[in-house]
Amino acid sequence: MKTLIKNILETQFHPLQLKGFGHGIYNKNCTCFAAYSILSILDESFQELFDRFMRNQSYSSYYKSNPDITGQKNMGWSGAPPENIEQLIKEGRFQYISHFFSGCFFEEHWYIMSDFSYHQADSSEDVSERMEHLLQGKSILGTTNPNIENIFDTTVFKMIEDLRDTLTHRMEDYPRRPWLVAYIQKETKEKLNRSFEDYINKSIFIPLIGFLKENEPNTFSNTHTLYSAENYPLIYPQSKEQIIAVVKTINENESKSRLYYFLYQPSTRKIFEWTKPEVRPVPGHHSFYIVDDLSPLSEWDHHYDIFEHATTMDNEVFWKEHVFKKDEAGNFLYLQEVIYKNTQPTIYTDL
């Protein structure tokens, strides 16, 4: 007997988010579902729902057809809030909200995406009609696509292998699963890695560079990060057994700039300089120079690899042959230990 969709949603969503649950449908083998809920903005629970789960979140807005009202369309803007949504609600611009849920079962777990929308409508039945259009694989206005028989033919539910020509960067790292599952896994990995990178930068590499600035000011007086005001770009495997930080230094002018690669090994609490990449000037944006250093040694061949927090360097050959390789005497070929002093051990306990 298949589980009720609402019961599945209750394992991951607060009751407020499910209030006004309409109904949902499964695909043929009950491995994916789509469902929706509708709630009046006048409902007594709306304000708490808005404050806890909807404020400052992306949304879509849907208006009644009215060509006489400038700026109002059947399908509104989608993305981060472009205007004060609270003010629009107070003005009575919208009367209902909807949550649309898409879920897939993969490796003993339900992966569920949810999107919410604001609706200008005369009744909940009007909003329900829009939601039913989506369940049928139509647009919210009811228009059809000849290539889509039902909602489970849409991109969200298709297998990654069927979307090769339209995949965004690195989605192919999540093969043999629906796009929905791959997207959620990628987003989750990115959030975890962002937190990890922030911690490692603040606890290891930022204090290390501070130490080098004090002790080698002629070399490290002017250092640059990349995509962050303070954090250096990092290269590491999913296991996080070792982490390389890339530091650009500029002394005098850009013609004197270069990249330093510092490797931290948590198991030994040692820091090394990775010396295999060629030393050369790196004027301007240095992500391209990092990729030039890495692409001959690994599958990283685009500067997006440096910016993608969900992308990890899991190439064993890279680490074994190009980073940790040793000579016959057992000495590292491309690593030189950095001698530093942790002057604040009660703060930087990992350094």
C-alpha positions as CSV (number, residue, x, y, z in Angstrom):
1,M,0.0,0.0,0.0
2,K,1.5,3.3,-1.0
3,T,2.1,5.9,1.7
4,L,-0.1,9.0,1.7
5,I,1.8,11.9,0.2
6,K,0.8,14.2,3.1
7,N,2.3,11.7,5.5
8,I,5.6,11.9,3.6
9,L,5.5,15.7,3.6
10,E,4.9,15.7,7.4
11,T,8.3,14.1,8.0
12,Q,10.1,17.1,6.5
13,F,7.8,20.1,6.7
14,H,6.2,22.0,9.6
15,P,2.4,21.7,9.9
16,L,2.1,25.4,9.0
17,Q,3.6,24.7,5.6
18,L,1.1,22.0,5.0
19,K,-2.1,23.8,6.1
20,G,-4.6,23.9,3.3
21,F,-3.2,20.7,1.7
22,G,-5.0,20.1,-1.5
23,H,-4.0,16.8,-3.0
24,G,-1.1,15.1,-4.9
25,I,-0.3,12.5,-7.4
26,Y,2.3,9.7,-7.8
27,N,4.0,8.6,-10.9
28,K,3.3,5.0,-12.1
29,N,5.8,3.2,-9.8
30,C,5.2,5.6,-6.9
31,T,8.8,6.8,-6.7
32,C,7.9,10.4,-7.4
33,F,5.1,12.7,-6.5
34,A,3.8,16.2,-6.9
35,A,1.4,18.0,-4.6
36,Y,0.2,21.4,-3.4
37,S,-1.4,23.3,-0.6
38,I,-3.4,26.6,-0.7
39,L,-3.9,29.1,2.1
40,S,-5.8,32.3,2.3
41,I,-3.7,35.3,3.3
42,L,-6.6,36.2,5.7
43,D,-6.1,32.9,7.6
44,E,-5.1,33.4,11.2
45,S,-1.9,31.3,10.7
46,F,-0.6,33.1,7.7
47,Q,1.4,35.7,9.6
48,E,3.3,33.1,11.5
49,L,3.8,31.0,8.4
50,F,5.2,34.1,6.6
51,D,7.5,35.1,9.5
52,R,8.9,31.7,10.0
53,F,9.2,30.3,6.5
54,M,8.5,32.8,3.8
55,R,10.1,36.2,4.7
56,N,12.9,37.1,2.3
57,Q,12.5,33.9,0.3
58,S,12.2,33.7,-3.5
59,Y,8.7,33.4,-4.8
60,S,6.5,33.6,-7.9
61,S,3.4,35.8,-8.2
62,Y,0.3,35.2,-10.3
63,Y,-2.2,37.8,-11.2
64,K,-5.6,37.8,-12.7
65,S,-5.6,38.8,-16.4
66,N,-6.1,42.5,-16.4
67,P,-4.4,44.4,-19.4
68,D,-5.6,47.7,-18.0
69,I,-3.3,47.5,-14.9
70,T,0.3,48.3,-15.8
71,G,2.8,45.8,-14.5
72,Q,0.3,43.1,-13.7
73,K,0.7,39.9,-15.6
74,N,-0.7,36.4,-15.3
75,M,2.8,35.1,-14.3
76,G,4.7,37.5,-12.2
77,W,8.4,37.8,-11.4
78,S,10.2,34.8,-10.0
79,G,13.3,34.9,-7.9
80,A,14.5,36.9,-4.9
81,P,11.9,39.5,-3.8
82,P,12.2,42.5,-6.1
83,E,9.9,44.6,-4.0
84,N,8.4,44.8,-0.5
85,I,6.1,41.8,-0.5
86,E,4.7,42.7,2.8
87,Q,3.5,46.1,1.4
88,L,1.9,44.3,-1.5
89,I,0.0,42.0,0.9
90,K,-1.1,45.0,3.0
91,E,-2.4,46.7,-0.2
92,G,-4.5,43.6,-0.9
93,R,-2.6,42.8,-4.1
94,F,-2.7,39.1,-3.3
95,Q,-5.3,36.9,-1.6
96,Y,-3.8,33.4,-1.5
97,I,-0.5,31.6,-1.3
98,S,0.3,28.1,-2.6
99,H,3.1,25.7,-1.8
100,F,4.0,23.2,-4.6
101,F,5.9,20.1,-3.6
102,S,7.9,17.8,-5.9
103,G,9.4,14.6,-4.4
104,C,11.5,11.6,-5.5
105,F,12.5,8.5,-3.6
106,F,16.1,7.6,-4.0
107,E,18.4,5.4,-2.0
108,E,15.9,4.9,0.9
109,H,15.2,8.7,1.2
110,W,12.6,11.1,0.0
111,Y,14.1,14.2,-1.6
112,I,11.5,17.0,-1.7
113,M,11.6,20.5,-3.2
114,S,9.0,23.1,-2.4
115,D,8.2,26.4,-4.1
116,F,5.6,28.9,-3.0
117,S,3.7,31.5,-4.9
118,Y,1.4,34.5,-4.2
119,H,-1.9,34.6,-6.0
120,Q,-4.3,37.3,-7.0
121,A,-7.6,35.3,-7.2
122,D,-11.3,35.6,-6.4
123,S,-11.4,32.2,-4.7
124,S,-9.4,29.3,-3.5
125,E,-11.0,27.3,-6.4
126,D,-9.3,29.6,-8.9
127,V,-5.9,28.9,-7.3
128,S,-6.7,25.2,-7.1
129,E,-7.4,25.3,-10.8
130,R,-3.9,26.8,-11.4
131,M,-2.3,24.1,-9.2
132,E,-4.2,21.3,-11.0
133,H,-2.8,22.6,-14.3
134,L,0.7,22.0,-12.9
135,L,-0.2,18.5,-11.7
136,Q,-1.3,17.8,-15.3
137,G,2.0,18.9,-16.7
138,K,0.6,22.1,-18.1
139,S,1.6,25.6,-17.5
140,I,-0.1,27.4,-14.6
141,L,-2.3,29.0,-17.2
142,G,-3.3,25.7,-18.7
143,T,-1.3,25.7,-21.9
144,T,0.2,22.4,-23.0
145,N,3.5,21.2,-24.3
146,P,3.3,18.5,-27.0
147,N,6.4,16.9,-25.6
148,I,5.0,16.6,-22.1
149,E,2.2,14.0,-21.3
150,N,2.2,14.7,-17.5
151,I,4.2,16.5,-14.8
152,F,6.6,13.5,-14.5
153,D,7.8,14.3,-18.0
154,T,9.1,17.6,-16.9
155,T,12.8,18.4,-16.2
156,V,12.5,18.2,-12.4
157,F,11.7,14.4,-12.6
158,K,13.8,13.4,-15.5
159,M,17.0,11.3,-15.1
160,I,20.3,13.2,-15.3
161,E,21.4,11.1,-18.3
162,D,18.4,12.4,-20.2
163,L,19.4,16.0,-19.7
164,R,23.0,16.0,-20.8
165,D,22.5,18.9,-23.2
166,T,20.9,21.2,-20.7
167,L,22.7,20.4,-17.4
168,T,24.3,23.3,-15.5
169,H,27.9,22.9,-14.4
170,R,28.8,19.8,-12.4
171,M,25.4,18.3,-12.3
172,E,26.8,15.4,-14.2
173,D,28.7,14.5,-10.9
174,Y,25.4,13.1,-9.7
175,P,24.5,10.4,-12.3
176,R,21.7,7.8,-12.4
177,R,19.2,9.8,-10.4
178,P,16.4,12.3,-11.1
179,W,17.4,15.9,-11.6
180,L,15.5,16.9,-8.5
181,V,17.6,14.5,-6.4
182,A,20.8,15.7,-8.0
183,Y,19.9,19.3,-7.4
184,I,19.1,18.8,-3.7
185,Q,22.2,16.8,-3.1
186,K,24.4,19.4,-4.8
187,E,22.8,22.2,-2.9
188,T,23.2,20.3,0.4
189,K,26.9,19.6,-0.3
190,E,27.5,23.2,-1.2
191,K,26.0,24.4,2.0
192,L,28.1,22.0,4.1
193,N,31.3,22.9,2.1
194,R,30.7,26.6,2.5
195,S,30.6,26.2,6.3
196,F,33.7,24.0,6.2
197,E,35.6,26.4,4.0
198,D,34.7,29.3,6.3
199,Y,35.9,27.4,9.3
200,I,39.1,26.2,7.8
201,N,39.9,29.7,6.4
202,K,39.3,31.4,9.7
203,S,40.9,28.8,11.9
204,I,43.9,27.9,9.7
205,F,44.7,29.9,6.6
206,I,43.8,33.4,7.7
207,P,45.9,33.2,10.9
208,L,48.7,31.5,8.9
209,I,48.8,34.4,6.4
210,G,48.7,36.8,9.3
211,F,51.8,35.1,10.7
212,L,53.6,35.3,7.3
213,K,52.7,38.9,6.9
214,E,54.4,39.7,10.2
215,N,57.4,37.5,9.6
216,E,57.9,37.9,5.8
217,P,56.4,41.3,5.1
218,N,58.4,41.7,1.9
219,T,56.6,38.7,0.4
220,F,53.2,38.6,2.0
221,S,52.4,42.3,2.7
222,N,49.7,42.4,0.0
223,T,47.6,39.2,-0.5
224,H,44.4,38.7,-2.4
225,T,41.5,36.3,-2.0
226,L,39.2,35.5,-4.9
227,Y,35.5,35.3,-4.5
228,S,35.3,36.3,-0.8
229,A,36.4,39.5,1.0
230,E,38.5,37.4,3.5
231,N,38.4,33.7,2.6
232,Y,40.9,32.1,0.3
233,P,39.8,29.6,-2.4
234,L,40.3,26.0,-1.3
235,I,41.0,22.7,-3.0
236,Y,40.2,19.6,-1.1
237,P,38.6,16.1,-1.5
238,Q,35.2,15.2,-0.2
239,S,36.9,13.4,2.7
240,K,38.6,16.7,3.7
241,E,41.8,14.8,4.6
242,Q,43.8,17.6,3.2
243,I,43.1,21.2,2.1
244,I,45.0,23.5,-0.2
245,A,44.5,27.2,0.0
246,V,45.4,29.4,-2.9
247,V,46.9,32.8,-2.0
248,K,47.8,35.5,-4.5
249,T,50.6,37.9,-3.5
250,I,51.3,41.3,-5.1
251,N,54.6,43.0,-4.3
252,E,55.2,46.4,-5.9
253,N,52.8,45.7,-8.9
254,E,50.9,43.0,-10.8
255,S,54.0,42.1,-12.7
256,K,55.5,40.8,-9.4
257,S,52.4,38.9,-8.5
258,R,52.4,35.1,-8.0
259,L,50.3,32.3,-6.5
260,Y,51.2,30.3,-3.3
261,Y,49.6,27.0,-2.6
262,F,49.5,26.1,1.1
263,L,48.4,22.6,2.1
264,Y,47.0,21.8,5.6
265,Q,46.8,18.2,6.8
266,P,44.5,17.9,9.8
267,S,45.8,14.5,10.9
268,T,49.3,15.9,11.4
269,R,48.4,19.6,12.0
270,K,51.2,20.4,9.5
271,I,51.2,23.0,6.8
272,F,53.2,22.7,3.6
273,E,53.8,24.8,0.5
274,W,52.8,22.8,-2.6
275,T,55.5,23.7,-5.1
276,K,54.7,21.7,-8.3
277,P,52.8,24.6,-10.1
278,E,55.1,26.9,-12.1
279,V,55.9,30.2,-10.4
280,R,54.9,33.1,-12.8
281,P,53.2,36.5,-12.7
282,V,49.4,36.3,-12.4
283,P,48.0,39.7,-13.2
284,G,44.3,40.4,-13.0
285,H,41.7,37.8,-12.0
286,H,43.7,34.8,-10.9
287,S,41.0,32.0,-11.1
288,F,42.1,31.3,-14.7
289,Y,45.8,30.8,-13.6
290,I,44.7,28.4,-10.9
291,V,42.8,26.3,-13.5
292,D,45.9,26.5,-15.8
293,D,47.9,25.0,-12.9
294,L,45.3,22.3,-12.1
295,S,43.9,21.2,-15.5
296,P,47.0,19.3,-16.7
297,L,47.0,17.4,-13.4
298,S,43.2,16.7,-12.9
299,E,39.8,17.0,-14.5
300,W,39.3,20.6,-13.3
301,D,39.3,22.5,-16.5
302,H,37.1,25.5,-16.0
303,H,37.3,28.4,-13.6
304,Y,33.8,27.5,-12.3
305,D,35.5,24.6,-10.5
306,I,37.1,27.1,-8.2
307,F,33.8,28.9,-7.5
308,E,31.6,25.8,-7.1
309,H,31.5,25.0,-3.4
310,A,29.9,21.7,-4.3
311,T,32.9,20.7,-6.4
312,T,35.6,18.7,-4.6
313,M,38.9,17.4,-5.9
314,D,38.4,13.6,-5.6
315,N,41.0,12.6,-8.2
316,E,43.2,10.1,-6.4
317,V,45.9,10.4,-9.0
318,F,46.1,14.2,-8.4
319,W,46.8,13.8,-4.7
320,K,49.0,10.7,-5.0
321,E,51.2,11.6,-7.9
322,H,51.2,15.4,-8.0
323,V,50.9,16.4,-4.3
324,F,52.1,13.7,-2.0
325,K,54.5,11.9,-4.2
326,K,57.9,11.0,-2.6
327,D,61.4,10.2,-3.8
328,E,63.2,7.0,-3.1
329,A,64.4,8.4,0.2
330,G,60.9,9.0,1.3
331,N,60.9,12.8,1.0
332,F,58.1,14.7,-0.6
333,L,58.9,15.9,-4.1
334,Y,56.4,18.8,-4.2
335,L,55.8,19.7,-0.5
336,Q,57.9,21.9,1.7
337,E,56.9,22.2,5.3
338,V,56.1,25.7,6.5
339,I,57.5,26.5,9.9
340,Y,55.1,28.7,11.8
341,K,54.2,29.5,15.4
342,N,50.7,29.4,16.7
343,T,50.7,32.5,19.0
344,Q,47.1,32.0,20.0
345,P,46.6,28.3,20.8
346,T,43.6,28.9,23.0
347,I,41.8,30.3,20.0
348,Y,43.3,28.4,17.0
349,T,43.2,25.0,18.5
350,D,43.7,23.2,15.1
351,L,46.6,25.2,13.9
